[in-house]
């Protein structure tokens, strides 16, 4: 699997995690467990930050592969970025 697919898959996982956390926050709030709701809210902020980081990584990867459009240079970019 190439680097771009790996990044996209991680973004999808983080978004699914956020969806689950939203449900947990609602559930904990309805049941009066405000501390747990606050903790899930902080977890959600971490996931959002991670998505932002992955989006920047995706932009960097795309820009780098556009600059180095031949297959040899793309392989080098993959190695540099960690793919």
C-alpha positions as CSV (number, residue, x, y, z in Angstrom):
1,X,0.0,0.0,0.0
2,X,1.4,3.4,-0.9
3,X,2.0,6.2,1.5
4,X,-1.0,8.3,0.4
5,X,-3.4,5.3,1.0
6,X,-1.9,4.8,4.5
7,X,-2.4,8.4,5.4
8,X,-6.0,8.4,4.0
9,X,-6.8,5.2,6.0
10,X,-5.5,6.7,9.2
11,X,-7.6,9.8,8.6
12,X,-10.7,7.5,8.1
13,X,-9.9,5.7,11.4
14,X,-9.5,9.0,13.3
15,X,-12.8,10.3,11.9
16,X,-14.6,7.1,13.0
17,X,-13.0,7.5,16.4
18,X,-14.4,11.0,16.6
19,X,-17.9,9.7,15.7
20,X,-17.7,7.2,18.5
21,X,-16.4,9.8,21.0
22,X,-19.3,12.1,20.1
23,X,-21.7,9.3,21.0
24,X,-19.9,8.6,24.3
25,X,-19.9,12.3,25.3
26,X,-23.6,12.4,24.7
27,X,-24.2,9.2,26.7
28,X,-22.0,10.3,29.6
29,X,-23.6,13.8,29.7
30,X,-27.2,12.3,29.7
31,X,-26.2,10.0,32.6
32,X,-24.6,12.8,34.6
33,X,-21.0,11.5,34.2
34,X,-19.6,14.8,33.4
35,X,-16.0,14.0,34.2
36,X,-16.1,11.1,31.7
37,X,-17.7,13.3,29.1
38,X,-15.0,15.9,29.6
39,X,-12.3,13.2,29.2
40,X,-13.9,12.0,25.9
41,X,-14.0,15.6,24.8
42,X,-10.2,15.9,25.4
43,X,-9.8,12.6,23.5
44,X,-11.8,14.1,20.6
45,X,-9.5,17.2,20.6
46,X,-6.5,14.9,20.3
47,X,-8.1,13.0,17.4
48,X,-8.9,16.3,15.6
49,X,-5.3,17.5,16.0
50,X,-4.1,14.1,14.6
51,X,-6.4,14.6,11.6
52,X,-4.9,18.0,11.0
53,X,-1.4,16.6,11.2
54,X,-2.3,13.8,8.8
55,X,-3.8,16.3,6.4
56,X,-0.6,18.4,6.4
57,X,1.4,15.2,5.9
58,X,-0.8,14.4,2.9
59,X,-0.3,17.8,1.4
60,X,3.4,17.6,1.9
61,X,3.5,14.1,0.3
62,X,1.4,15.2,-2.6
63,X,3.5,18.3,-3.2
64,X,6.7,16.3,-3.0
65,X,5.5,13.6,-5.5
66,X,4.4,16.4,-7.9
67,X,7.8,17.9,-7.8
68,X,9.5,14.5,-8.2
69,X,7.2,13.0,-10.8
70,X,9.5,10.3,-12.1
71,X,9.3,6.9,-10.4
72,X,12.8,6.9,-9.1
73,X,12.4,10.2,-7.3
74,X,9.0,9.2,-5.9
75,X,10.6,6.2,-4.3
76,X,13.1,8.5,-2.6
77,X,10.3,10.7,-1.4
78,X,8.6,7.7,0.0
79,X,11.7,6.7,1.9
80,X,12.2,10.3,3.2
81,X,8.6,10.6,4.4
82,X,8.5,7.2,5.9
83,X,6.4,5.2,3.4
